[in-house]
């Protein structure tokens, strides 16, 4: 996928510090936004699947892990 231009507003002190240190603000912002999006996707998935996750957790609590007798650890 290609790259697109976007506008960001940053605190002046933060931007100046990044410039003085030679940091690539575009790459840093991209990495931070990517991490935030991943966290949010995971949160939404857990929220959507909460009932199934809770049901499975109760089943494991009640019956133990499936095939646990075959585990060697």
Buried (B, 14 or more C-beta within 10 A) or exposed (E): EEEEEEEEEEEEEEBEEBEEEEEEEEEEBEEEEEEEEEEEEEEEEEEEEEEEEEEEEEEEEEEEEEEEEEEEE
